[in-house]
Amino acid sequence: QMLMFFVRTQQPHEWRSPAYRFSKRQAKAFRELIAVVEVVVEEEEEEVEGEG
């Protein structure tokens, strides 16, 4: 749940949410995490497409 909170608050959105800013170090770690997750998701999508 905490990870989803950070993901939601760091993306542009229309709804009201708590203001939360990462420190530079946290922002760098967050960007790196998102990059790794995107690679994993792309690999899984390719795997699913190959099955069909």
PQR file with spaces between the fields and no chain letter, atoms N, CA, C, O and H, PARSE charges and radii, in Angstrom:
ATOM       1  N    GLN     1       0.813   -1.187    0.000 -0.4000 1.5000
ATOM       2  CA   GLN     1       0.000    0.000    0.000 -0.0000 2.0000
ATOM       3  C    GLN     1       0.863    1.261    0.000  0.5500 1.7000
ATOM       4  O    GLN     1       0.519    2.264   -0.624 -0.5500 1.4000
ATOM       5  N    MET     2       1.967    1.193    0.696 -0.4000 1.5000
ATOM       6  CA   MET     2       2.821    2.386    0.734 -0.0000 2.0000
ATOM       7  C    MET     2       3.413    2.674   -0.637  0.5500 1.7000
ATOM       8  O    MET     2       3.501    3.831   -1.047 -0.5500 1.4000
ATOM       9  H    MET     2       2.247    0.378    1.203  0.4000 1.0000
ATOM      10  N    LEU     3       3.819    1.628   -1.344 -0.4000 1.5000
ATOM      11  CA   LEU     3       4.382    1.829   -2.673 -0.0000 2.0000
ATOM      12  C    LEU     3       3.350    2.480   -3.590  0.5500 1.7000
ATOM      13  O    LEU     3       3.682    3.394   -4.344 -0.5500 1.4000
ATOM      14  H    LEU     3       3.747    0.688   -1.011  0.4000 1.0000
ATOM      15  N    MET     4       2.112    2.020   -3.533 -0.4000 1.5000
ATOM      16  CA   MET     4       1.065    2.614   -4.368 -0.0000 2.0000
ATOM      17  C    MET     4       0.822    4.074   -3.996  0.5500 1.7000
ATOM      18  O    MET     4       0.546    4.893   -4.873 -0.5500 1.4000
ATOM      19  H    MET     4       1.842    1.277   -2.920  0.4000 1.0000
ATOM      20  N    PHE     5       0.917    4.408   -2.728 -0.4000 1.5000
ATOM      21  CA   PHE     5       0.780    5.805   -2.309 -0.0000 2.0000
ATOM      22  C    PHE     5       1.830    6.658   -3.011  0.5500 1.7000
ATOM      23  O    PHE     5       1.518    7.716   -3.558 -0.5500 1.4000
ATOM      24  H    PHE     5       1.142    3.743   -2.016  0.4000 1.0000
ATOM      25  N    PHE     6       3.072    6.193   -2.992 -0.4000 1.5000
ATOM      26  CA   PHE     6       4.141    6.969   -3.612 -0.0000 2.0000
ATOM      27  C    PHE     6       3.954    7.066   -5.121  0.5500 1.7000
ATOM      28  O    PHE     6       4.163    8.127   -5.708 -0.5500 1.4000
ATOM      29  H    PHE     6       3.325    5.334   -2.548  0.4000 1.0000
ATOM      30  N    VAL     7       3.564    5.968   -5.746 -0.4000 1.5000
ATOM      31  CA   VAL     7       3.345    5.998   -7.196 -0.0000 2.0000
ATOM      32  C    VAL     7       2.249    7.000   -7.533  0.5500 1.7000
ATOM      33  O    VAL     7       2.412    7.818   -8.439 -0.5500 1.4000
ATOM      34  H    VAL     7       3.395    5.105   -5.269  0.4000 1.0000
ATOM      35  N    ARG     8       1.134    6.941   -6.812 -0.4000 1.5000
ATOM      36  CA   ARG     8       0.013    7.852   -7.099 -0.0000 2.0000
ATOM      37  C    ARG     8       0.377    9.311   -6.851  0.5500 1.7000
ATOM      38  O    ARG     8      -0.016   10.182   -7.627 -0.5500 1.4000
ATOM      39  H    ARG     8       1.002    6.277   -6.076  0.4000 1.0000
ATOM      40  N    THR     9       1.118    9.593   -5.786 -0.4000 1.5000
ATOM      41  CA   THR     9       1.403   10.993   -5.465 -0.0000 2.0000
ATOM      42  C    THR     9       2.499   11.586   -6.340  0.5500 1.7000
ATOM      43  O    THR     9       2.653   12.807   -6.379 -0.5500 1.4000
ATOM      44  H    THR     9       1.437    8.885   -5.155  0.4000 1.0000
ATOM      45  N    GLN    10       3.259   10.759   -7.039 -0.4000 1.5000
ATOM      46  CA   GLN    10       4.335   11.275   -7.874 -0.0000 2.0000
ATOM      47  C    GLN    10       3.911   11.485   -9.324  0.5500 1.7000
ATOM      48  O    GLN    10       4.643   12.100  -10.099 -0.5500 1.4000
ATOM      49  H    GLN    10       3.133    9.768   -7.007  0.4000 1.0000
ATOM      50  N    GLN    11       2.749   10.984   -9.691 -0.4000 1.5000
ATOM      51  CA   GLN    11       2.247   11.143  -11.052 -0.0000 2.0000
ATOM      52  C    GLN    11       1.290   12.330  -11.108  0.5500 1.7000
ATOM      53  O    GLN    11       0.588   12.602  -10.134 -0.5500 1.4000
ATOM      54  H    GLN    11       2.155   10.484   -9.061  0.4000 1.0000
ATOM      55  N    PRO    12       1.254   13.043  -12.242 -0.5600 1.5000
ATOM      56  CA   PRO    12       0.279   14.133  -12.376  0.2800 2.0000
ATOM      57  C    PRO    12      -1.142   13.567  -12.254  0.5500 1.7000
ATOM      58  O    PRO    12      -1.438   12.506  -12.802 -0.5500 1.4000
ATOM      59  N    HIS    13      -2.013   14.274  -11.539 -0.4000 1.5000
ATOM      60  CA   HIS    13      -3.381   13.810  -11.376 -0.0000 2.0000
ATOM      61  C    HIS    13      -4.299   14.979  -11.056  0.5500 1.7000
ATOM      62  O    HIS    13      -3.856   16.057  -10.662 -0.5500 1.4000
ATOM      63  H    HIS    13      -1.773   15.137  -11.094  0.4000 1.0000
ATOM      64  N    GLU    14      -5.590   14.734  -11.236 -0.4000 1.5000
ATOM      65  CA   GLU    14      -6.609   15.772  -11.076 -0.0000 2.0000
ATOM      66  C    GLU    14      -7.185   15.832   -9.660  0.5500 1.7000
ATOM      67  O    GLU    14      -7.717   16.864   -9.252 -0.5500 1.4000
ATOM      68  H    GLU    14      -5.951   13.858  -11.556  0.4000 1.0000
ATOM      69  N    TRP    15      -7.081   14.737   -8.914 -0.4000 1.5000
ATOM      70  CA   TRP    15      -7.717   14.684   -7.601 -0.0000 2.0000
ATOM      71  C    TRP    15      -6.824   15.263   -6.507  0.5500 1.7000
ATOM      72  O    TRP    15      -5.614   15.410   -6.675 -0.5500 1.4000
ATOM      73  H    TRP    15      -6.649   13.899   -9.246  0.4000 1.0000
ATOM      74  N    ARG    16      -7.464   15.589   -5.375 -0.4000 1.5000
ATOM      75  CA   ARG    16      -6.722   16.118   -4.230 -0.0000 2.0000
ATOM      76  C    ARG    16      -5.999   14.972   -3.538  0.5500 1.7000
ATOM      77  O    ARG    16      -6.573   13.906   -3.318 -0.5500 1.4000
ATOM      78  H    ARG    16      -8.447   15.470   -5.238  0.4000 1.0000
ATOM      79  N    SER    17      -4.764   15.197   -3.205 -0.4000 1.5000
ATOM      80  CA   SER    17      -3.997   14.186   -2.482 -0.0000 2.0000
ATOM      81  C    SER    17      -2.950   14.896   -1.631  0.5500 1.7000
ATOM      82  O    SER    17      -2.639   16.065   -1.860 -0.5500 1.4000
ATOM      83  H    SER    17      -4.298   16.064   -3.383  0.4000 1.0000
ATOM      84  N    PRO    18      -2.417   14.191   -0.662 -0.5600 1.5000
ATOM      85  CA   PRO    18      -1.398   14.823    0.183  0.2800 2.0000
ATOM      86  C    PRO    18      -0.190   15.249   -0.654  0.5500 1.7000
ATOM      87  O    PRO    18       0.239   14.532   -1.558 -0.5500 1.4000
ATOM      88  N    ALA    19       0.335   16.402   -0.346 -0.4000 1.5000
ATOM      89  CA   ALA    19       1.550   16.845   -1.033 -0.0000 2.0000
ATOM      90  C    ALA    19       2.719   16.059   -0.461  0.5500 1.7000
ATOM      91  O    ALA    19       2.952   16.073    0.748 -0.5500 1.4000
ATOM      92  H    ALA    19      -0.014   16.985    0.388  0.4000 1.0000
ATOM      93  N    TYR    20       3.436   15.386   -1.312 -0.4000 1.5000
ATOM      94  CA   TYR    20       4.594   14.638   -0.845 -0.0000 2.0000
ATOM      95  C    TYR    20       5.706   14.814   -1.854  0.5500 1.7000
ATOM      96  O    TYR    20       5.529   14.535   -3.040 -0.5500 1.4000
ATOM      97  H    TYR    20       3.246   15.374   -2.294  0.4000 1.0000
ATOM      98  N    ARG    21       6.832   15.267   -1.395 -0.4000 1.5000
ATOM      99  CA   ARG    21       7.997   15.461   -2.257 -0.0000 2.0000
ATOM     100  C    ARG    21       9.120   14.561   -1.771  0.5500 1.7000
ATOM     101  O    ARG    21       9.416   14.498   -0.578 -0.5500 1.4000
ATOM     102  H    ARG    21       6.976   15.493   -0.432  0.4000 1.0000
ATOM     103  N    PHE    22       9.737   13.869   -2.715 -0.4000 1.5000
ATOM     104  CA   PHE    22      10.897   13.053   -2.383 -0.0000 2.0000
ATOM     105  C    PHE    22      12.126   13.935   -2.219  0.5500 1.7000
ATOM     106  O    PHE    22      12.218   15.015   -2.802 -0.5500 1.4000
ATOM     107  H    PHE    22       9.496   13.920   -3.684  0.4000 1.0000
ATOM     108  N    SER    23      13.063   13.459   -1.420 -0.4000 1.5000
ATOM     109  CA   SER    23      14.381   14.089   -1.397 -0.0000 2.0000
ATOM     110  C    SER    23      15.053   13.710   -2.724  0.5500 1.7000
ATOM     111  O    SER    23      14.542   12.851   -3.443 -0.5500 1.4000
ATOM     112  H    SER    23      12.988   12.581   -0.946  0.4000 1.0000
ATOM     113  N    LYS    24      16.170   14.324   -3.055 -0.4000 1.5000
ATOM     114  CA   LYS    24      16.861   13.983   -4.307 -0.0000 2.0000
ATOM     115  C    LYS    24      17.231   12.506   -4.339  0.5500 1.7000
ATOM     116  O    LYS    24      17.086   11.842   -5.365 -0.5500 1.4000
ATOM     117  H    LYS    24      16.586   15.021   -2.471  0.4000 1.0000
ATOM     118  N    ARG    25      17.705   12.006   -3.223 -0.4000 1.5000
ATOM     119  CA   ARG    25      18.097   10.593   -3.145 -0.0000 2.0000
ATOM     120  C    ARG    25      16.883    9.677   -3.320  0.5500 1.7000
ATOM     121  O    ARG    25      16.954    8.679   -4.037 -0.5500 1.4000
ATOM     122  H    ARG    25      17.823   12.546   -2.389  0.4000 1.0000
ATOM     123  N    GLN    26      15.785   10.013   -2.673 -0.4000 1.5000
ATOM     124  CA   GLN    26      14.565    9.221   -2.811 -0.0000 2.0000
ATOM     125  C    GLN    26      14.035    9.274   -4.243  0.5500 1.7000
ATOM     126  O    GLN    26      13.589    8.260   -4.780 -0.5500 1.4000
ATOM     127  H    GLN    26      15.728   10.823   -2.090  0.4000 1.0000
ATOM     128  N    ALA    27      14.084   10.450   -4.857 -0.4000 1.5000
ATOM     129  CA   ALA    27      13.595   10.603   -6.232 -0.0000 2.0000
ATOM     130  C    ALA    27      14.412    9.747   -7.194  0.5500 1.7000
ATOM     131  O    ALA    27      13.857    9.122   -8.098 -0.5500 1.4000
ATOM     132  H    ALA    27      14.446   11.273   -4.421  0.4000 1.0000
ATOM     133  N    LYS    28      15.713    9.719   -7.003 -0.4000 1.5000
ATOM     134  CA   LYS    28      16.585    8.897   -7.853 -0.0000 2.0000
ATOM     135  C    LYS    28      16.244    7.418   -7.680  0.5500 1.7000
ATOM     136  O    LYS    28      16.120    6.692   -8.667 -0.5500 1.4000
ATOM     137  H    LYS    28      16.164   10.226   -6.269  0.4000 1.0000
ATOM     138  N    ALA    29      16.094    6.975   -6.451 -0.4000 1.5000
ATOM     139  CA   ALA    29      15.750    5.576   -6.188 -0.0000 2.0000
ATOM     140  C    ALA    29      14.382    5.237   -6.779  0.5500 1.7000
ATOM     141  O    ALA    29      14.192    4.147   -7.320 -0.5500 1.4000
ATOM     142  H    ALA    29      16.195    7.565   -5.650  0.4000 1.0000
ATOM     143  N    PHE    30      13.431    6.164   -6.679 -0.4000 1.5000
ATOM     144  CA   PHE    30      12.091    5.944   -7.222 -0.0000 2.0000
ATOM     145  C    PHE    30      12.145    5.809   -8.744  0.5500 1.7000
ATOM     146  O    PHE    30      11.513    4.917   -9.310 -0.5500 1.4000
ATOM     147  H    PHE    30      13.585    7.049   -6.240  0.4000 1.0000
ATOM     148  N    ARG    31      12.896    6.691   -9.405 -0.4000 1.5000
ATOM     149  CA   ARG    31      13.035    6.608  -10.872 -0.0000 2.0000
ATOM     150  C    ARG    31      13.659    5.276  -11.281  0.5500 1.7000
ATOM     151  O    ARG    31      13.229    4.660  -12.256 -0.5500 1.4000
ATOM     152  H    ARG    31      13.409    7.415   -8.944  0.4000 1.0000
ATOM     153  N    GLU    32      14.671    4.831  -10.537 -0.4000 1.5000
ATOM     154  CA   GLU    32      15.323    3.558  -10.843 -0.0000 2.0000
ATOM     155  C    GLU    32      14.348    2.393  -10.653  0.5500 1.7000
ATOM     156  O    GLU    32      14.324    1.464  -11.461 -0.5500 1.4000
ATOM     157  H    GLU    32      15.020    5.331   -9.745  0.4000 1.0000
ATOM     158  N    LEU    33      13.554    2.442   -9.598 -0.4000 1.5000
ATOM     159  CA   LEU    33      12.556    1.405   -9.352 -0.0000 2.0000
ATOM     160  C    LEU    33      11.553    1.347  -10.500  0.5500 1.7000
ATOM     161  O    LEU    33      11.249    0.265  -11.003 -0.5500 1.4000
ATOM     162  H    LEU    33      13.574    3.196   -8.942  0.4000 1.0000
ATOM     163  N    ILE    34      11.046    2.487  -10.910 -0.4000 1.5000
ATOM     164  CA   ILE    34      10.064    2.534  -11.998 -0.0000 2.0000
ATOM     165  C    ILE    34      10.672    1.988  -13.288  0.5500 1.7000
ATOM     166  O    ILE    34       9.993    1.275  -14.027 -0.5500 1.4000
ATOM     167  H    ILE    34      11.293    3.365  -10.500  0.4000 1.0000
ATOM     168  N    ALA    35      11.923    2.302  -13.573 -0.4000 1.5000
ATOM     169  CA   ALA    35      12.584    1.807  -14.781 -0.0000 2.0000
ATOM     170  C    ALA    35      12.669    0.280  -14.768  0.5500 1.7000
ATOM     171  O    ALA    35      12.423   -0.364  -15.787 -0.5500 1.4000
ATOM     172  H    ALA    35      12.475    2.881  -12.972  0.4000 1.0000
ATOM     173  N    VAL    36      13.012   -0.290  -13.634 -0.4000 1.5000
ATOM     174  CA   VAL    36      13.105   -1.752  -13.524 -0.0000 2.0000
ATOM     175  C    VAL    36      11.726   -2.383  -13.687  0.5500 1.7000
ATOM     176  O    VAL    36      11.581   -3.392  -14.377 -0.5500 1.4000
ATOM     177  H    VAL    36      13.212    0.233  -12.806  0.4000 1.0000
ATOM     178  N    VAL    37      10.731   -1.802  -13.063 -0.4000 1.5000
ATOM     179  CA   VAL    37       9.367   -2.330  -13.160 -0.0000 2.0000
ATOM     180  C    VAL    37       8.884   -2.278  -14.608  0.5500 1.7000
ATOM     181  O    VAL    37       8.245   -3.221  -15.074 -0.5500 1.4000
ATOM     182  H    VAL    37      10.849   -0.982  -12.502  0.4000 1.0000
ATOM     183  N    GLU    38       9.177   -1.201  -15.321 -0.4000 1.5000
ATOM     184  CA   GLU    38       8.753   -1.088  -16.716 -0.0000 2.0000
ATOM     185  C    GLU    38       9.371   -2.186  -17.569  0.5500 1.7000
ATOM     186  O    GLU    38       8.702   -2.732  -18.447 -0.5500 1.4000
ATOM     187  H    GLU    38       9.697   -0.435  -14.943  0.4000 1.0000
ATOM     188  N    VAL    39      10.638   -2.520  -17.327 -0.4000 1.5000
ATOM     189  CA   VAL    39      11.300   -3.591  -18.075 -0.0000 2.0000
ATOM     190  C    VAL    39      10.610   -4.924  -17.798  0.5500 1.7000
ATOM     191  O    VAL    39      10.342   -5.690  -18.724 -0.5500 1.4000
ATOM     192  H    VAL    39      11.181   -2.076  -16.614  0.4000 1.0000
ATOM     193  N    VAL    40      10.325   -5.198  -16.542 -0.4000 1.5000
ATOM     194  CA   VAL    40       9.663   -6.452  -16.172 -0.0000 2.0000
ATOM     195  C    VAL    40       8.286   -6.541  -16.824  0.5500 1.7000
ATOM     196  O    VAL    40       7.917   -7.591  -17.351 -0.5500 1.4000
ATOM     197  H    VAL    40      10.542   -4.576  -15.790  0.4000 1.0000
ATOM     198  N    VAL    41       7.532   -5.462  -16.792 -0.4000 1.5000
ATOM     199  CA   VAL    41       6.194   -5.459  -17.393 -0.0000 2.0000
ATOM     200  C    VAL    41       6.293   -5.701  -18.897  0.5500 1.7000
ATOM     201  O    VAL    41       5.521   -6.489  -19.443 -0.5500 1.4000
ATOM     202  H    VAL    41       7.831   -4.609  -16.364  0.4000 1.0000
ATOM     203  N    GLU    42       7.222   -5.043  -19.569 -0.4000 1.5000
ATOM     204  CA   GLU    42       7.391   -5.237  -21.011 -0.0000 2.0000
ATOM     205  C    GLU    42       7.742   -6.685  -21.325  0.5500 1.7000
ATOM     206  O    GLU    42       7.211   -7.257  -22.277 -0.5500 1.4000
ATOM     207  H    GLU    42       7.849   -4.403  -19.125  0.4000 1.0000
ATOM     208  N    GLU    43       8.631   -7.283  -20.535 -0.4000 1.5000
ATOM     209  CA   GLU    43       9.014   -8.677  -20.762 -0.0000 2.0000
ATOM     210  C    GLU    43       7.817   -9.602  -20.580  0.5500 1.7000
ATOM     211  O    GLU    43       7.627  -10.532  -21.363 -0.5500 1.4000
ATOM     212  H    GLU    43       9.063   -6.818  -19.762  0.4000 1.0000
ATOM     213  N    GLU    44       7.018   -9.356  -19.563 -0.4000 1.5000
ATOM     214  CA   GLU    44       5.840  -10.189  -19.327 -0.0000 2.0000
ATOM     215  C    GLU    44       4.810  -10.016  -20.434  0.5500 1.7000
ATOM     216  O    GLU    44       4.165  -10.987  -20.830 -0.5500 1.4000
ATOM     217  H    GLU    44       7.172   -8.600  -18.926  0.4000 1.0000
ATOM     218  N    GLU    45       4.643   -8.798  -20.941 -0.4000 1.5000
ATOM     219  CA   GLU    45       3.701   -8.568  -22.038 -0.0000 2.0000
ATOM     220  C    GLU    45       4.156   -9.304  -23.288  0.5500 1.7000
ATOM     221  O    GLU    45       3.332   -9.881  -23.999 -0.5500 1.4000
ATOM     222  H    GLU    45       5.167   -8.009  -20.619  0.4000 1.0000
ATOM     223  N    GLU    46       5.453   -9.294  -23.567 -0.4000 1.5000
ATOM     224  CA   GLU    46       5.982  -10.008  -24.725 -0.0000 2.0000
ATOM     225  C    GLU    46       5.773  -11.509  -24.569  0.5500 1.7000
ATOM     226  O    GLU    46       5.465  -12.203  -25.538 -0.5500 1.4000
ATOM     227  H    GLU    46       6.123   -8.825  -22.990  0.4000 1.0000
ATOM     228  N    GLU    47       5.940  -12.004  -23.351 -0.4000 1.5000
ATOM     229  CA   GLU    47       5.740  -13.416  -23.069 -0.0000 2.0000
ATOM     230  C    GLU    47       4.289  -13.813  -23.333  0.5500 1.7000
ATOM     231  O    GLU    47       4.026  -14.853  -23.938 -0.5500 1.4000
ATOM     232  H    GLU    47       6.189  -11.439  -22.564  0.4000 1.0000
ATOM     233  N    VAL    48       3.361  -12.994  -22.884 -0.4000 1.5000
ATOM     234  CA   VAL    48       1.934  -13.268  -23.075 -0.0000 2.0000
ATOM     235  C    VAL    48       1.592  -13.224  -24.560  0.5500 1.7000
ATOM     236  O    VAL    48       0.835  -14.069  -25.040 -0.5500 1.4000
ATOM     237  H    VAL    48       3.575  -12.150  -22.392  0.4000 1.0000
ATOM     238  N    GLU    49       2.132  -12.260  -25.292 -0.4000 1.5000
ATOM     239  CA   GLU    49       1.863  -12.150  -26.726 -0.0000 2.0000
ATOM     240  C    GLU    49       2.396  -13.372  -27.467  0.5500 1.7000
ATOM     241  O    GLU    49       1.786  -13.820  -28.438 -0.5500 1.4000
ATOM     242  H    GLU    49       2.746  -11.574  -24.902  0.4000 1.0000
ATOM     243  N    GLY    50       3.520  -13.909  -27.022 -0.4000 1.5000
ATOM     244  CA   GLY    50       4.105  -15.086  -27.654 -0.0000 2.0000
ATOM     245  C    GLY    50       3.283  -16.345  -27.432  0.5500 1.7000
ATOM     246  O    GLY    50       3.376  -17.291  -28.214 -0.5500 1.4000
ATOM     247  H    GLY    50       4.015  -13.544  -26.234  0.4000 1.0000
ATOM     248  N    GLU    51       2.485  -16.366  -26.379 -0.4000 1.5000
ATOM     249  CA   GLU    51       1.655  -17.532  -26.078 -0.0000 2.0000
ATOM     250  C    GLU    51       0.403  -17.571  -26.946  0.5500 1.7000
ATOM     251  O    GLU    51      -0.174  -18.637  -27.160 -0.5500 1.4000
ATOM     252  H    GLU    51       2.410  -15.598  -25.744  0.4000 1.0000
ATOM     253  N    GLY    52      -0.014  -16.426  -27.440 -0.4000 1.5000
ATOM     254  CA   GLY    52      -1.289  -16.334  -28.161 -0.0000 2.0000
ATOM     255  C    GLY    52      -1.181  -16.586  -29.565  0.5500 1.7000
ATOM     256  O    GLY    52      -2.183  -16.538  -30.279 -0.5500 1.4000
ATOM     257  H    GLY    52       0.454  -15.560  -27.266  0.4000 1.0000
